[in-house]
Amino acid sequence: MTTAEGTVTDARTAFDAAAVPIDKVSVLAFTDTDADTNQIGGTLSWTAPADVSNVTNYVVYASVDGVAKGTQIGADVTVGTNELVIPADTTFAAYIIVVTKNTVGEAIAANYVNIAVTDNISN
């Protein structure tokens, strides 16, 4: 398409730049270090997508089924940081989801990545 300035731009490139991320994280790792029943805590880590050019942040959510987002855990994590310390005494969730985000919004559900959580209970 031709813009008012007379330059030609690829419509697909313009569309992609204004879209939510399609790239997702991989290799999630989490070990619950909170020994209380129904509470979790510890460091969640992940591998960044190969291409983060359309990603500004990661958002971490608790999830009951690994698909639906529940409560956000902590603040948004800036690209370049690939972990989030989940404070002790955080309410237990069966899964944790990491979602990529940019200024347009968050990735769609098909691009969520989850990890199952085992509640570490000391006797």
N, CA, C and O atoms as CSV, one atom per row, in Angstrom:
chain,resi,resn,atom,element,x,y,z
A,1,MET,N,N,0.839,-1.156,0.000
A,1,MET,CA,C,0.000,0.000,0.000
A,1,MET,C,C,0.888,1.224,0.000
A,1,MET,O,O,2.026,1.166,0.466
A,2,THR,N,N,0.383,2.335,-0.518
A,2,THR,CA,C,1.136,3.577,-0.555
A,2,THR,C,C,0.603,4.492,0.537
A,2,THR,O,O,-0.606,4.687,0.655
A,3,THR,N,N,1.488,5.042,1.321
A,3,THR,CA,C,1.081,5.936,2.405
A,3,THR,C,C,1.004,7.366,1.885
A,3,THR,O,O,1.378,7.640,0.745
A,4,ALA,N,N,0.517,8.275,2.726
A,4,ALA,CA,C,0.387,9.677,2.334
A,4,ALA,C,C,1.739,10.275,1.950
A,4,ALA,O,O,1.809,11.196,1.137
A,5,GLU,N,N,2.811,9.744,2.542
A,5,GLU,CA,C,4.140,10.248,2.223
A,5,GLU,C,C,4.667,9.675,0.913
A,5,GLU,O,O,5.726,10.087,0.440
A,6,GLY,N,N,3.944,8.737,0.328
A,6,GLY,CA,C,4.359,8.169,-0.942
A,6,GLY,C,C,5.241,6.941,-0.817
A,6,GLY,O,O,5.715,6.431,-1.832
A,7,THR,N,N,5.480,6.447,0.393
A,7,THR,CA,C,6.290,5.232,0.544
A,7,THR,C,C,5.390,4.012,0.456
A,7,THR,O,O,4.212,4.053,0.811
A,8,VAL,N,N,5.966,2.950,-0.017
A,8,VAL,CA,C,5.215,1.711,-0.142
A,8,VAL,C,C,5.529,0.826,1.053
A,8,VAL,O,O,6.691,0.605,1.394
A,9,THR,N,N,4.475,0.327,1.681
A,9,THR,CA,C,4.660,-0.569,2.819
A,9,THR,C,C,3.938,-1.878,2.550
A,9,THR,O,O,2.897,-1.906,1.892
A,10,ASP,N,N,4.491,-2.935,3.054
A,10,ASP,CA,C,3.861,-4.243,2.944
A,10,ASP,C,C,2.720,-4.300,3.968
A,10,ASP,O,O,2.948,-4.125,5.165
A,11,ALA,N,N,1.509,-4.541,3.501
A,11,ALA,CA,C,0.350,-4.569,4.396
A,11,ALA,C,C,0.503,-5.622,5.489
A,11,ALA,O,O,0.070,-5.400,6.620
A,12,ARG,N,N,1.118,-6.774,5.168
A,12,ARG,CA,C,1.288,-7.825,6.169
A,12,ARG,C,C,2.233,-7.364,7.274
A,12,ARG,O,O,1.975,-7.627,8.449
A,13,THR,N,N,3.310,-6.689,6.927
A,13,THR,CA,C,4.240,-6.179,7.925
A,13,THR,C,C,3.545,-5.181,8.831
A,13,THR,O,O,3.719,-5.229,10.048
A,14,ALA,N,N,2.770,-4.287,8.265
A,14,ALA,CA,C,2.045,-3.302,9.062
A,14,ALA,C,C,1.059,-4.004,9.981
A,14,ALA,O,O,0.896,-3.594,11.131
A,15,PHE,N,N,0.391,-5.059,9.498
A,15,PHE,CA,C,-0.556,-5.808,10.316
A,15,PHE,C,C,0.168,-6.524,11.452
A,15,PHE,O,O,-0.258,-6.450,12.605
A,16,ASP,N,N,1.263,-7.217,11.131
A,16,ASP,CA,C,2.000,-7.962,12.148
A,16,ASP,C,C,2.509,-7.063,13.255
A,16,ASP,O,O,2.488,-7.443,14.426
A,17,ALA,N,N,2.963,-5.880,12.900
A,17,ALA,CA,C,3.505,-4.959,13.894
A,17,ALA,C,C,2.423,-4.489,14.862
A,17,ALA,O,O,2.726,-4.087,15.985
A,18,ALA,N,N,1.172,-4.537,14.432
A,18,ALA,CA,C,0.068,-4.076,15.266
A,18,ALA,C,C,-0.729,-5.238,15.841
A,18,ALA,O,O,-1.902,-5.068,16.174
A,19,ALA,N,N,-0.125,-6.405,15.963
A,19,ALA,CA,C,-0.833,-7.584,16.451
A,19,ALA,C,C,-0.245,-8.059,17.777
A,19,ALA,O,O,0.894,-7.749,18.123
A,20,VAL,N,N,-1.058,-8.820,18.506
A,20,VAL,CA,C,-0.546,-9.422,19.733
A,20,VAL,C,C,0.525,-10.451,19.370
A,20,VAL,O,O,0.532,-10.952,18.245
A,21,PRO,N,N,1.418,-10.773,20.287
A,21,PRO,CA,C,2.492,-11.717,19.971
A,21,PRO,C,C,1.966,-13.100,19.597
A,21,PRO,O,O,0.942,-13.551,20.111
A,22,ILE,N,N,2.682,-13.760,18.698
A,22,ILE,CA,C,2.381,-15.158,18.385
A,22,ILE,C,C,3.483,-16.071,18.917
A,22,ILE,O,O,3.319,-17.290,18.969
A,23,ASP,N,N,4.594,-15.479,19.308
A,23,ASP,CA,C,5.708,-16.263,19.833
A,23,ASP,C,C,5.442,-16.596,21.294
A,23,ASP,O,O,4.804,-15.829,22.014
A,24,LYS,N,N,5.941,-17.753,21.721
A,24,LYS,CA,C,5.721,-18.154,23.099
A,24,LYS,C,C,7.005,-18.650,23.743
A,24,LYS,O,O,7.957,-19.035,23.063
A,25,VAL,N,N,7.009,-18.630,25.073
A,25,VAL,CA,C,8.162,-19.118,25.819
A,25,VAL,C,C,8.185,-20.639,25.758
A,25,VAL,O,O,7.237,-21.265,25.283
A,26,SER,N,N,9.271,-21.228,26.241
A,26,SER,CA,C,9.372,-22.687,26.312
A,26,SER,C,C,10.166,-23.057,27.560
A,26,SER,O,O,10.661,-22.185,28.275
A,27,VAL,N,N,10.278,-24.324,27.807
A,27,VAL,CA,C,11.086,-24.897,28.889
A,27,VAL,C,C,10.796,-24.216,30.238
A,27,VAL,O,O,11.703,-23.685,30.878
A,28,LEU,N,N,9.541,-24.238,30.653
A,28,LEU,CA,C,9.197,-23.714,31.967
A,28,LEU,C,C,9.726,-24.638,33.050
A,28,LEU,O,O,9.708,-25.859,32.894
A,29,ALA,N,N,10.197,-24.057,34.147
A,29,ALA,CA,C,10.678,-24.837,35.289
A,29,ALA,C,C,10.239,-24.146,36.570
A,29,ALA,O,O,10.372,-22.931,36.711
A,30,PHE,N,N,9.715,-24.932,37.499
A,30,PHE,CA,C,9.298,-24.389,38.792
A,30,PHE,C,C,9.356,-25.496,39.831
A,30,PHE,O,O,8.882,-26.608,39.599
A,31,THR,N,N,9.942,-25.180,40.977
A,31,THR,CA,C,9.930,-26.079,42.125
A,31,THR,C,C,9.352,-25.305,43.295
A,31,THR,O,O,9.843,-24.235,43.655
A,32,ASP,N,N,8.308,-25.855,43.882
A,32,ASP,CA,C,7.677,-25.222,45.036
A,32,ASP,C,C,8.586,-25.365,46.249
A,32,ASP,O,O,8.911,-26.480,46.657
A,33,THR,N,N,8.995,-24.240,46.822
A,33,THR,CA,C,9.844,-24.269,48.011
A,33,THR,C,C,9.067,-23.870,49.266
A,33,THR,O,O,9.631,-23.824,50.359
A,34,ASP,N,N,7.777,-23.584,49.109
A,34,ASP,CA,C,6.921,-23.262,50.253
A,34,ASP,C,C,6.358,-24.575,50.784
A,34,ASP,O,O,5.667,-25.290,50.059
A,35,ALA,N,N,6.644,-24.894,52.036
A,35,ALA,CA,C,6.253,-26.192,52.606
A,35,ALA,C,C,4.846,-26.200,53.181
A,35,ALA,O,O,4.431,-27.200,53.767
A,36,ASP,N,N,4.101,-25.111,53.028
A,36,ASP,CA,C,2.743,-25.056,53.574
A,36,ASP,C,C,1.730,-25.633,52.591
A,36,ASP,O,O,1.867,-25.479,51.377
A,37,THR,N,N,0.717,-26.294,53.129
A,37,THR,CA,C,-0.354,-26.851,52.313
A,37,THR,C,C,-1.104,-25.727,51.603
A,37,THR,O,O,-1.392,-24.687,52.194
A,38,ASN,N,N,-1.412,-25.951,50.335
A,38,ASN,CA,C,-2.174,-25.015,49.499
A,38,ASN,C,C,-1.494,-23.661,49.307
A,38,ASN,O,O,-2.156,-22.655,49.056
A,39,GLN,N,N,-0.169,-23.646,49.427
A,39,GLN,CA,C,0.595,-22.434,49.152
A,39,GLN,C,C,1.832,-22.817,48.357
A,39,GLN,O,O,2.382,-23.907,48.518
A,40,ILE,N,N,2.258,-21.900,47.497
A,40,ILE,CA,C,3.462,-22.139,46.709
A,40,ILE,C,C,4.403,-20.942,46.832
A,40,ILE,O,O,4.005,-19.853,47.246
A,41,GLY,N,N,5.630,-21.170,46.470
A,41,GLY,CA,C,6.637,-20.128,46.420
A,41,GLY,C,C,7.864,-20.720,45.753
A,41,GLY,O,O,8.079,-21.930,45.826
A,42,GLY,N,N,8.662,-19.905,45.113
A,42,GLY,CA,C,9.865,-20.387,44.444
A,42,GLY,C,C,10.106,-19.600,43.174
A,42,GLY,O,O,9.373,-18.661,42.865
A,43,THR,N,N,11.126,-19.980,42.445
A,43,THR,CA,C,11.478,-19.275,41.214
A,43,THR,C,C,10.952,-20.024,39.999
A,43,THR,O,O,11.255,-21.200,39.797
A,44,LEU,N,N,10.165,-19.332,39.200
A,44,LEU,CA,C,9.671,-19.844,37.922
A,44,LEU,C,C,10.616,-19.318,36.858
A,44,LEU,O,O,10.893,-18.119,36.819
A,45,SER,N,N,11.119,-20.192,35.992
A,45,SER,CA,C,11.995,-19.748,34.903
A,45,SER,C,C,11.486,-20.305,33.581
A,45,SER,O,O,10.717,-21.265,33.543
A,46,TRP,N,N,11.937,-19.674,32.497
A,46,TRP,CA,C,11.536,-20.100,31.149
A,46,TRP,C,C,12.595,-19.678,30.158
A,46,TRP,O,O,13.474,-18.874,30.466
A,47,THR,N,N,12.499,-20.236,28.958
A,47,THR,CA,C,13.356,-19.833,27.846
A,47,THR,C,C,12.550,-18.883,26.977
A,47,THR,O,O,11.405,-19.166,26.623
A,48,ALA,N,N,13.153,-17.768,26.639
A,48,ALA,CA,C,12.484,-16.760,25.810
A,48,ALA,C,C,12.248,-17.298,24.401
A,48,ALA,O,O,12.964,-18.193,23.952
A,49,PRO,N,N,11.253,-16.759,23.701
A,49,PRO,CA,C,11.074,-17.124,22.295
A,49,PRO,C,C,12.318,-16.739,21.495
A,49,PRO,O,O,13.044,-15.821,21.876
A,50,ALA,N,N,12.559,-17.433,20.402
A,50,ALA,CA,C,13.705,-17.111,19.545
A,50,ALA,C,C,13.609,-15.683,19.005
A,50,ALA,O,O,14.620,-14.997,18.856
A,51,ASP,N,N,12.389,-15.248,18.716
A,51,ASP,CA,C,12.165,-13.902,18.198
A,51,ASP,C,C,11.313,-13.123,19.196
A,51,ASP,O,O,10.136,-13.430,19.380
A,52,VAL,N,N,11.897,-12.128,19.834
A,52,VAL,CA,C,11.155,-11.314,20.797
A,52,VAL,C,C,10.887,-9.904,20.255
A,52,VAL,O,O,10.569,-8.991,21.017
A,53,SER,N,N,11.015,-9.741,18.961
A,53,SER,CA,C,10.853,-8.408,18.369
A,53,SER,C,C,9.441,-7.846,18.549
A,53,SER,O,O,9.253,-6.630,18.509
A,54,ASN,N,N,8.454,-8.712,18.746
A,54,ASN,CA,C,7.074,-8.266,18.938
A,54,ASN,C,C,6.589,-8.552,20.358
A,54,ASN,O,O,5.384,-8.610,20.604
A,55,VAL,N,N,7.523,-8.731,21.289
A,55,VAL,CA,C,7.187,-9.033,22.683
A,55,VAL,C,C,7.855,-7.988,23.570
A,55,VAL,O,O,9.042,-7.700,23.415
A,56,THR,N,N,7.088,-7.422,24.499
A,56,THR,CA,C,7.660,-6.453,25.439
A,56,THR,C,C,7.709,-6.999,26.857
A,56,THR,O,O,8.573,-6.619,27.648
A,57,ASN,N,N,6.779,-7.894,27.175
A,57,ASN,CA,C,6.673,-8.407,28.538
A,57,ASN,C,C,6.179,-9.843,28.538
A,57,ASN,O,O,5.651,-10.349,27.548
A,58,TYR,N,N,6.370,-10.483,29.689
A,58,TYR,CA,C,5.764,-11.782,29.977
A,58,TYR,C,C,4.815,-11.565,31.149
A,58,TYR,O,O,5.106,-10.789,32.059
A,59,VAL,N,N,3.677,-12.259,31.118
A,59,VAL,CA,C,2.711,-12.173,32.203
A,59,VAL,C,C,2.502,-13.581,32.734
A,59,VAL,O,O,2.307,-14.520,31.962
A,60,VAL,N,N,2.542,-13.726,34.054
A,60,VAL,CA,C,2.433,-15.033,34.703
A,60,VAL,C,C,1.092,-15.106,35.429
A,60,VAL,O,O,0.722,-14.201,36.178
A,61,TYR,N,N,0.378,-16.198,35.191
A,61,TYR,CA,C,-0.945,-16.384,35.792
A,61,TYR,C,C,-1.038,-17.728,36.509
A,61,TYR,O,O,-0.407,-18.705,36.106
A,62,ALA,N,N,-1.828,-17.762,37.567
A,62,ALA,CA,C,-2.253,-19.015,38.176
A,62,ALA,C,C,-3.364,-19.570,37.284
A,62,ALA,O,O,-4.084,-18.810,36.637
A,63,SER,N,N,-3.499,-20.897,37.253
A,63,SER,CA,C,-4.538,-21.509,36.431
A,63,SER,C,C,-5.010,-22.799,37.088
A,63,SER,O,O,-4.210,-23.545,37.653
A,64,VAL,N,N,-6.315,-23.059,37.011
A,64,VAL,CA,C,-6.838,-24.305,37.575
A,64,VAL,C,C,-6.708,-25.468,36.601
A,64,VAL,O,O,-6.694,-26.626,37.017
A,65,ASP,N,N,-6.611,-25.162,35.279
A,65,ASP,CA,C,-6.614,-26.241,34.287
A,65,ASP,C,C,-5.484,-26.156,33.257
A,65,ASP,O,O,-5.405,-27.000,32.365
A,66,GLY,N,N,-4.620,-25.164,33.364
A,66,GLY,CA,C,-3.525,-25.018,32.415
A,66,GLY,C,C,-3.927,-24.330,31.126
A,66,GLY,O,O,-3.104,-24.163,30.225
A,67,VAL,N,N,-5.197,-23.928,31.029
A,67,VAL,CA,C,-5.709,-23.278,29.827
A,67,VAL,C,C,-6.247,-21.882,30.153
A,67,VAL,O,O,-5.868,-20.895,29.523
A,68,ALA,N,N,-7.127,-21.819,31.136
A,68,ALA,CA,C,-7.750,-20.546,31.499
A,68,ALA,C,C,-6.853,-19.757,32.450
A,68,ALA,O,O,-6.298,-20.304,33.404
A,69,LYS,N,N,-6.724,-18.462,32.170
A,69,LYS,CA,C,-5.949,-17.602,33.046
A,69,LYS,C,C,-6.751,-17.305,34.304
A,69,LYS,O,O,-7.945,-17.012,34.244
A,70,GLY,N,N,-6.075,-17.385,35.438
A,70,GLY,CA,C,-6.675,-16.987,36.703
A,70,GLY,C,C,-6.053,-15.674,37.135
A,70,GLY,O,O,-5.911,-14.748,36.336
A,71,THR,N,N,-5.690,-15.600,38.385
A,71,THR,CA,C,-5.078,-14.401,38.953
A,71,THR,C,C,-3.649,-14.222,38.458
A,71,THR,O,O,-2.893,-15.190,38.375
A,72,GLN,N,N,-3.277,-12.989,38.128
A,72,GLN,CA,C,-1.887,-12.718,37.748
A,72,GLN,C,C,-1.008,-12.871,38.972
A,72,GLN,O,O,-1.364,-12.435,40.067
A,73,ILE,N,N,0.155,-13.500,38.773
A,73,ILE,CA,C,1.136,-13.674,39.837
A,73,ILE,C,C,2.253,-12.662,39.604
A,73,ILE,O,O,2.928,-12.709,38.576
A,74,GLY,N,N,2.450,-11.757,40.543
A,74,GLY,CA,C,3.503,-10.750,40.412
A,74,GLY,C,C,3.184,-9.734,39.330
A,74,GLY,O,O,2.089,-9.708,38.769
A,75,ALA,N,N,4.178,-8.901,39.056
A,75,ALA,CA,C,4.044,-7.861,38.030
A,75,ALA,C,C,4.489,-8.409,36.675
A,75,ALA,O,O,5.110,-9.470,36.604
A,76,ASP,N,N,4.172,-7.686,35.608
A,76,ASP,CA,C,4.677,-8.055,34.282
A,76,ASP,C,C,6.206,-8.135,34.337
A,76,ASP,O,O,6.855,-7.351,35.029
A,77,VAL,N,N,6.768,-9.091,33.600
A,77,VAL,CA,C,8.213,-9.288,33.560
A,77,VAL,C,C,8.717,-8.768,32.218
A,77,VAL,O,O,8.230,-9.182,31.166
A,78,THR,N,N,9.675,-7.877,32.253
A,78,THR,CA,C,10.222,-7.269,31.040
A,78,THR,C,C,11.056,-8.276,30.252
A,78,THR,O,O,11.797,-9.072,30.830
A,79,VAL,N,N,10.926,-8.232,28.920
A,79,VAL,CA,C,11.744,-9.080,28.056
A,79,VAL,C,C,13.209,-8.848,28.411
A,79,VAL,O,O,13.635,-7.714,28.628
A,80,GLY,N,N,13.967,-9.931,28.467
A,80,GLY,CA,C,15.358,-9.880,28.896
A,80,GLY,C,C,15.521,-10.521,30.266
A,80,GLY,O,O,16.621,-10.923,30.647
A,81,THR,N,N,14.422,-10.614,30.999
A,81,THR,CA,C,14.382,-11.338,32.271
A,81,THR,C,C,13.538,-12.572,32.036
A,81,THR,O,O,12.403,-12.470,31.569
A,82,ASN,N,N,14.078,-13.738,32.354
A,82,ASN,CA,C,13.384,-14.994,32.063
A,82,ASN,C,C,13.040,-15.773,33.317
A,82,ASN,O,O,13.093,-17.003,33.337
A,83,GLU,N,N,12.683,-15.034,34.374
A,83,GLU,CA,C,12.247,-15.700,35.591
A,83,GLU,C,C,11.406,-14.750,36.425
A,83,GLU,O,O,11.459,-13.530,36.272
A,84,LEU,N,N,10.632,-15.350,37.308
A,84,LEU,CA,C,9.827,-14.601,38.263
A,84,LEU,C,C,9.914,-15.323,39.592
A,84,LEU,O,O,9.680,-16.529,39.666
A,85,VAL,N,N,10.249,-14.591,40.640
A,85,VAL,CA,C,10.245,-15.169,41.980
A,85,VAL,C,C,8.821,-15.069,42.505
A,85,VAL,O,O,8.285,-13.978,42.698
A,86,ILE,N,N,8.228,-16.221,42.731
A,86,ILE,CA,C,6.877,-16.281,43.287
A,86,ILE,C,C,7.024,-16.315,44.801
A,86,ILE,O,O,7.623,-17.245,45.343
A,87,PRO,N,N,6.488,-15.315,45.490
A,87,PRO,CA,C,6.694,-15.238,46.935
A,87,PRO,C,C,6.066,-16.420,47.674
A,87,PRO,O,O,5.040,-16.955,47.253
A,88,ALA,N,N,6.696,-16.818,48.779
A,88,ALA,CA,C,6.112,-17.841,49.648
A,88,ALA,C,C,4.719,-17.373,50.057
A,88,ALA,O,O,4.432,-16.176,50.087
A,89,ASP,N,N,3.880,-18.322,50.365
A,89,ASP,CA,C,2.498,-18.072,50.797
A,89,ASP,C,C,1.570,-17.639,49.668
A,89,ASP,O,O,0.463,-17.166,49.924
A,90,THR,N,N,2.015,-17.799,48.406
A,90,THR,CA,C,1.124,-17.547,47.273
A,90,THR,C,C,0.125,-18.699,47.212
A,90,THR,O,O,0.500,-19.860,47.376
A,91,THR,N,N,-1.146,-18.378,46.977
A,91,THR,CA,C,-2.191,-19.403,46.926
A,91,THR,C,C,-1.868,-20.440,45.856
A,91,THR,O,O,-1.526,-20.095,44.725
A,92,PHE,N,N,-1.982,-21.711,46.226
A,92,PHE,CA,C,-1.680,-22.825,45.325
A,92,PHE,C,C,-2.529,-22.749,44.064
A,92,PHE,O,O,-3.715,-22.421,44.117
A,93,ALA,N,N,-1.913,-23.053,42.937
A,93,ALA,CA,C,-2.600,-23.209,41.662
A,93,ALA,C,C,-2.091,-24.497,41.033
A,93,ALA,O,O,-0.902,-24.806,41.118
A,94,ALA,N,N,-2.982,-25.245,40.408
A,94,ALA,CA,C,-2.583,-26.510,39.789
A,94,ALA,C,C,-1.609,-26.298,38.638
A,94,ALA,O,O,-0.793,-27.170,38.339
A,95,TYR,N,N,-1.696,-25.141,37.996
A,95,TYR,CA,C,-0.820,-24.801,36.870
A,95,TYR,C,C,-0.391,-23.347,36.971
A,95,TYR,O,O,-1.040,-22.524,37.616
A,96,ILE,N,N,0.719,-23.060,36.314
A,96,ILE,CA,C,1.163,-21.685,36.112
A,96,ILE,C,C,1.285,-21.493,34.609
A,96,ILE,O,O,1.843,-22.337,33.909
A,97,ILE,N,N,0.759,-20.373,34.118
A,97,ILE,CA,C,0.777,-20.045,32.691
A,97,ILE,C,C,1.673,-18.832,32.473
A,97,ILE,O,O,1.620,-17.873,33.243
A,98,VAL,N,N,2.495,-18.869,31.426
A,98,VAL,CA,C,3.290,-17.699,31.029
A,98,VAL,C,C,2.808,-17.269,29.643
A,98,VAL,O,O,2.747,-18.071,28.712
A,99,VAL,N,N,2.471,-15.989,29.532
A,99,VAL,CA,C,1.896,-15.434,28.307
A,99,VAL,C,C,2.787,-14.291,27.818
A,99,VAL,O,O,3.229,-13.466,28.617
A,100,THR,N,N,3.049,-14.238,26.522
A,100,THR,CA,C,3.780,-13.102,25.960
A,100,THR,C,C,2.813,-11.939,25.756
A,100,THR,O,O,1.613,-12.128,25.560
A,101,LYS,N,N,3.374,-10.731,25.807
A,101,LYS,CA,C,2.545,-9.529,25.735
A,101,LYS,C,C,3.321,-8.438,25.012
A,101,LYS,O,O,4.552,-8.415,25.032
A,102,ASN,N,N,2.579,-7.528,24.369
A,102,ASN,CA,C,3.174,-6.320,23.803
A,102,ASN,C,C,2.210,-5.163,24.026
A,102,ASN,O,O,1.244,-5.313,24.774
A,103,THR,N,N,2.442,-4.028,23.406
A,103,THR,CA,C,1.593,-2.861,23.626
A,103,THR,C,C,0.178,-3.042,23.094
A,103,THR,O,O,-0.733,-2.321,23.502
A,104,VAL,N,N,-0.017,-3.999,22.187
A,104,VAL,CA,C,-1.351,-4.273,21.644
A,104,VAL,C,C,-2.154,-5.138,22.611
A,104,VAL,O,O,-3.362,-4.948,22.754
A,105,GLY,N,N,-1.492,-6.089,23.276
A,105,GLY,CA,C,-2.189,-6.970,24.205
A,105,GLY,C,C,-1.422,-8.262,24.427
A,105,GLY,O,O,-0.242,-8.370,24.093
A,106,GLU,N,N,-2.114,-9.237,24.996
A,106,GLU,CA,C,-1.517,-10.533,25.311
A,106,GLU,C,C,-1.775,-11.540,24.200
A,106,GLU,O,O,-2.752,-11.438,23.458
A,107,ALA,N,N,-0.877,-12.515,24.103
A,107,ALA,CA,C,-1.029,-13.598,23.129
A,107,ALA,C,C,-2.359,-14.314,23.353
A,107,ALA,O,O,-2.897,-14.325,24.460
A,108,ILE,N,N,-2.869,-14.902,22.296
A,108,ILE,CA,C,-4.116,-15.659,22.411
A,108,ILE,C,C,-3.847,-16.991,23.104
A,108,ILE,O,O,-2.697,-17.417,23.211
A,109,ALA,N,N,-4.893,-17.639,23.567
A,109,ALA,CA,C,-4.772,-18.861,24.365
A,109,ALA,C,C,-3.952,-19.956,23.697
A,109,ALA,O,O,-3.282,-20.725,24.386
A,110,ALA,N,N,-3.991,-20.043,22.381
A,110,ALA,CA,C,-3.233,-21.078,21.676
A,110,ALA,C,C,-1.727,-20.923,21.886
A,110,ALA,O,O,-0.967,-21.868,21.675
A,111,ASN,N,N,-1.299,-19.731,22.300
A,111,ASN,CA,C,0.123,-19.479,22.501
A,111,ASN,C,C,0.517,-19.381,23.970
A,111,ASN,O,O,1.602,-18.891,24.283
A,112,TYR,N,N,-0.348,-19.838,24.877
A,112,TYR,CA,C,0.011,-19.911,26.288
A,112,TYR,C,C,0.927,-21.111,26.490
A,112,TYR,O,O,0.853,-22.083,25.738
A,113,VAL,N,N,1.778,-21.048,27.489
A,113,VAL,CA,C,2.599,-22.188,27.873
A,113,VAL,C,C,2.382,-22.400,29.359
A,113,VAL,O,O,2.392,-21.439,30.130
A,114,ASN,N,N,2.182,-23.670,29.781
A,114,ASN,CA,C,1.906,-23.921,31.194
A,114,ASN,C,C,2.824,-24.986,31.766
A,114,ASN,O,O,3.467,-25.746,31.042
A,115,ILE,N,N,2.861,-25.014,33.087
A,115,ILE,CA,C,3.590,-26.047,33.816
A,115,ILE,C,C,2.704,-26.482,34.976
A,115,ILE,O,O,2.111,-25.645,35.656
A,116,ALA,N,N,2.614,-27.792,35.202
A,116,ALA,CA,C,1.856,-28.316,36.331
A,116,ALA,C,C,2.645,-28.062,37.608
A,116,ALA,O,O,3.874,-28.133,37.608
A,117,VAL,N,N,1.946,-27.770,38.683
A,117,VAL,CA,C,2.567,-27.465,39.964
A,117,VAL,C,C,2.227,-28.569,40.956
A,117,VAL,O,O,1.074,-28.981,41.078
A,118,THR,N,N,3.252,-29.040,41.661
A,118,THR,CA,C,3.056,-30.006,42.740
A,118,THR,C,C,3.275,-29.272,44.056
A,118,THR,O,O,4.323,-28.665,44.275
A,119,ASP,N,N,2.270,-29.336,44.931
A,119,ASP,CA,C,2.362,-28.654,46.221
A,119,ASP,C,C,3.314,-29.400,47.122
A,119,ASP,O,O,3.046,-30.540,47.501
A,120,ASN,N,N,4.428,-28.774,47.475
A,120,ASN,CA,C,5.435,-29.361,48.358
A,120,ASN,C,C,4.992,-29.177,49.797
A,120,ASN,O,O,4.928,-28.049,50.287
A,121,ILE,N,N,4.685,-30.270,50.477
A,121,ILE,CA,C,4.213,-30.201,51.856
A,121,ILE,C,C,5.195,-30.936,52.745
A,121,ILE,O,O,5.437,-32.128,52.557
A,122,SER,N,N,5.763,-30.229,53.718
A,122,SER,CA,C,6.665,-30.913,54.659
A,122,SER,C,C,5.863,-31.418,55.833
A,122,SER,O,O,4.860,-30.820,56.220
A,123,ASN,N,N,6.306,-32.512,56.390
A,123,ASN,CA,C,5.584,-33.097,57.533
A,123,ASN,C,C,6.211,-32.693,58.827
A,123,ASN,O,O,5.739,-33.091,59.892
